Amino acid sequence: MSLDLLHYGGYECARLANDQVELLVTRSAGPRILSLRFLGGENLLAEQSEAVAERPDGSLYHFVGGHRLWHAPEHMPRTYVLDNSPIEVEPLADGLLARQPVEAETGMQKTIQVALQADVPQITVTHILTNKGLWPVECAAWAITQFKTGGLAILPQADAETGLLPNRSLALWPYTDMSNPNITWGRRHILIQARMQSPFKIGFPNPRGWLAYWNKGVLFVKQAAYQPETKYYDFGSSSECYCNDQFLELETLGFISLLEPGSSLTHVEHWALYSLENCPDSEIEFESLGQKLGLA
């Protein structure tokens, strides 16, 4: 596949498109997917040109927005290695590959491979972490998609029948307020209205494997495999959702791995977009929609 190049938000980008959707992957930083939209529609992803985090050395990490790859667990400054230098972008038969230089601080190298189906709004995003250092590194892939606020996130909960035993758990961060009125704690789903005034985050094991976000007539769904026999960071969380007054993030994590020098790990997400004029406003309505989409 040949790559069309253009500028978007001050970044040089490679464009992937079929007759329904378009993605923009920047060559100026990252690896990052900066834009995802139906043709003729607006970018679903957050655009965070001003959002930064200050590192201990005084340098600034730029969040940028869009979709990114981190390696868990979160730690300052290791997680916040600067990624604002040009990267390598190569065309593939069905998409592209975006690869950053080796991180000098960690010895890690991040690669995102994007494959767009020819005739439907479905994308496979393969995240690759490679240890280019001299020592083994314990880590996990962490795929983070930032969306614009104003929509609704749908988080599925485990539904196995376990009798008298528990069947689900949640990880809560110190700033998470469970009384926040923008949260609906349902029986099989947690619904999050992306109109927070203060940060909110939850994580959970996700055997159902998917997360969704609806905003302005578009439903985005991402899916990632859950490996119940393995271990995950953040009290076993394979899925997480963070929201503040600027953006909402849907996050998936791979299981904890000891990455030997010269070896790589992969974490795959499958994305799908659906035109959906009206957002379900109750757990029952989304349960019906989820069954139609094969997400039951």
C-alpha positions in Angstrom: 0.0 0.0 0.0 1.3 3.4 -0.9 1.1 6.2 1.7 -0.5 9.5 1.2 1.2 12.2 3.2 -0.4 15.4 4.6 -0.1 17.8 7.5 -2.6 17.7 10.4 -2.5 19.7 13.6 1.1 20.7 12.9 2.3 17.1 12.4 3.3 15.3 9.2 1.0 12.3 8.9 0.5 9.2 6.7 -3.1 8.7 5.7 -4.9 5.3 5.6 -8.4 5.2 4.2 -11.0 3.0 2.5 -14.4 4.1 1.3 -15.8 4.5 4.8 -13.1 5.6 7.3 -9.8 7.4 7.5 -6.9 7.2 9.9 -3.9 9.5 10.3 -0.6 8.3 11.7 2.0 10.9 12.4 5.6 10.6 11.3 6.6 13.6 13.4 6.3 11.9 16.8 5.0 8.8 18.5 4.1 6.2 17.3 0.7 7.8 17.4 -2.6 7.6 15.6 -3.8 11.2 15.6 -7.1 10.9 13.8 -9.9 8.4 13.3 -13.1 9.3 11.5 -15.8 8.3 9.1 -15.3 10.0 5.8 -17.1 13.4 6.0 -17.2 13.2 9.7 -15.1 14.7 12.5 -12.1 13.2 14.3 -13.3 11.0 17.2 -10.0 11.2 19.0 -8.9 13.9 21.5 -6.6 16.6 20.3 -4.4 17.6 23.2 -1.9 20.1 21.7 -1.5 21.9 25.0 -1.6 19.0 27.5 1.8 18.2 29.1 3.3 16.5 32.2 6.5 17.8 33.7 9.2 15.2 34.3 11.7 15.3 37.2 14.4 16.8 34.9 12.0 19.7 34.0 11.4 18.5 30.4 7.7 18.3 29.3 6.0 15.2 28.0 3.3 16.1 25.4 0.2 14.0 25.5 -0.8 15.1 21.9 -4.0 13.1 22.0 -5.1 10.2 19.7 -3.9 6.7 20.3 -0.5 5.7 21.9 1.5 2.8 23.2 3.0 2.8 26.7 4.6 0.1 28.8 3.1 -0.6 32.2 3.3 -0.2 35.1 2.9 3.6 35.2 6.0 5.4 36.7 7.4 8.8 36.4 9.7 9.3 34.5 10.0 5.8 32.9 6.5 5.8 31.4 6.8 9.4 30.3 9.8 9.0 28.0 9.7 11.8 25.5 8.3 10.7 22.1 8.3 13.9 20.2 11.0 13.0 17.7 10.4 11.8 14.1 9.8 8.1 13.6 9.9 5.6 10.8 6.7 4.8 9.0 6.6 2.0 6.4 3.8 1.0 4.1 2.4 -2.6 4.4 0.1 -4.5 2.0 -3.0 -3.6 4.2 -1.8 -0.7 6.2 1.4 0.7 7.7 4.0 0.2 10.4 5.2 3.0 12.7 8.4 2.5 14.7 10.1 4.9 17.1 13.9 5.0 17.8 15.0 3.0 20.8 14.2 4.9 24.0 17.6 5.8 25.5 16.3 5.9 29.0 14.7 2.5 29.0 16.2 0.5 26.1 12.7 -0.2 24.8 11.4 0.3 21.3 7.7 0.8 20.5 6.1 -0.2 17.2 2.4 0.1 16.2 1.2 -1.8 13.1 -2.1 -0.7 11.6 -4.2 -2.8 9.2 -7.3 -1.4 7.7 -9.9 -3.7 6.1 -10.6 -2.9 2.5 -14.4 -2.5 2.6 -15.6 -2.1 6.2 -14.8 0.3 9.1 -12.6 -2.2 11.0 -9.0 -1.8 12.0 -6.5 -4.2 13.6 -3.9 -2.4 15.7 -0.9 -4.5 16.7 1.3 -3.0 19.5 4.9 -4.3 19.8 7.4 -3.7 22.6 11.0 -4.8 22.0 13.7 -4.8 24.6 16.8 -3.4 23.0 18.6 -3.1 26.3 21.1 -5.4 28.1 18.9 -6.7 30.9 15.5 -8.4 31.2 12.6 -6.0 31.8 9.3 -6.8 33.5 6.5 -4.9 31.8 3.2 -5.1 29.9 1.9 -3.4 26.8 -0.5 -0.6 27.5 -2.7 0.6 24.6 -4.4 4.0 25.3 -7.0 5.7 23.1 -8.0 9.2 24.0 -11.5 10.5 22.9 -13.1 13.9 23.0 -15.5 14.5 25.9 -19.2 14.7 25.7 -20.0 11.0 25.0 -20.7 7.8 26.9 -18.2 5.0 27.7 -19.6 1.5 28.1 -17.5 -0.9 30.2 -18.7 -4.6 30.3 -18.5 -6.5 33.6 -17.8 -10.2 34.1 -21.1 -12.2 34.0 -20.0 -15.7 34.9 -22.4 -17.5 37.2 -20.4 -18.3 40.4 -23.2 -19.1 42.9 -22.1 -17.9 46.4 -18.7 -16.7 45.2 -17.8 -13.3 43.7 -17.5 -13.0 39.9 -15.9 -9.5 39.4 -13.5 -6.9 40.9 -12.6 -3.3 40.4 -9.4 -1.3 40.8 -9.9 2.2 42.1 -7.4 5.1 42.1 -7.0 7.5 45.1 -8.8 10.3 43.2 -11.7 8.1 42.1 -15.0 9.2 43.6 -17.5 6.4 43.5 -20.4 8.8 44.2 -19.8 10.8 41.0 -23.2 11.3 39.4 -21.8 10.7 35.9 -21.3 7.0 36.7 -24.0 4.3 36.3 -23.1 1.1 38.2 -25.1 -1.4 36.3 -25.4 -5.2 36.7 -23.5 -6.1 33.5 -22.1 -2.7 32.5 -20.6 0.4 33.9 -21.7 3.6 32.0 -19.5 6.7 32.2 -20.7 10.1 31.0 -17.6 11.9 29.8 -18.4 15.2 31.4 -16.1 15.0 34.5 -14.9 18.1 36.3 -12.3 16.1 38.3 -10.3 12.9 37.3 -11.9 9.5 37.6 -10.3 6.1 36.8 -11.3 2.5 37.2 -9.7 -0.8 36.1 -11.0 -4.4 36.0 -10.3 -7.9 34.6 -12.3 -8.0 31.4 -13.0 -11.5 30.2 -15.7 -10.1 27.8 -12.8 -8.4 26.1 -14.4 -5.2 24.7 -14.8 -1.5 25.6 -17.0 1.1 23.8 -17.5 4.8 23.5 -20.3 6.6 21.8 -20.2 10.3 20.8 -22.0 12.4 18.3 -23.6 9.6 16.3 -20.6 7.2 16.2 -20.0 4.1 18.4 -16.4 3.0 18.7 -15.6 -0.5 19.9 -12.2 -2.0 20.7 -11.5 -5.6 21.6 -8.5 -7.2 23.1 -8.0 -10.8 24.3 -8.0 -11.6 28.0 -5.7 -14.3 29.3 -7.2 -15.6 32.6 -4.2 -17.8 33.4 -1.8 -14.9 33.5 -1.2 -11.9 35.7 -2.0 -8.2 35.0 -0.9 -5.0 36.7 -3.2 -2.7 38.7 -4.9 -5.5 40.7 -5.4 -7.7 37.7 -6.8 -5.0 35.3 -6.8 -5.9 31.6 -9.1 -2.9 30.9 -9.1 0.6 32.3 -11.0 3.9 31.7 -9.8 7.3 32.7 -11.7 10.5 32.3 -11.2 14.2 33.2 -12.5 17.5 31.9 -10.3 17.3 28.8 -10.7 13.7 27.4 -11.7 10.1 28.1 -9.4 7.2 27.7 -10.2 3.6 26.9 -7.2 1.5 27.8 -6.3 -2.2 27.4 -3.3 -3.9 28.9 -1.4 -7.1 28.0 -0.4 -9.5 30.7 2.8 -9.1 32.7 5.9 -10.4 30.9 9.6 -10.7 31.6 11.0 -9.4 28.3 14.5 -10.7 27.7 17.1 -8.6 25.8 16.4 -8.8 22.1 12.9 -10.2 22.5 9.5 -8.6 21.8 5.9 -8.9 23.0 2.7 -8.1 21.1 -0.7 -6.8 22.1 -3.5 -6.7 19.6 -6.6 -4.6 19.5 -9.5 -4.9 17.0 -11.4 -1.6 16.4 -14.8 -1.2 14.8 -16.9 1.9 14.1 -20.7 2.0 13.8 -23.0 4.8 12.8 -25.5 5.1 15.7 -27.6 8.3 15.8 -29.0 7.9 19.3 -27.0 6.7 22.2 -28.5 4.0 24.4 -29.4 5.7 27.7 -29.8 2.6 29.9 -28.1 -0.7 30.5 -31.0 -2.6 29.1 -30.9 -0.7 25.8 -27.1 -1.2 25.5 -27.5 -4.9 26.3 -29.9 -5.2 23.3 -27.5 -3.3 21.1 -24.5 -5.4 22.3 -26.3 -8.5 21.3 -26.9 -7.2 17.8 -23.2 -6.3 17.5 -22.1 -9.6 18.8 -20.8 -8.2 22.1 -22.9 -10.2 24.4 
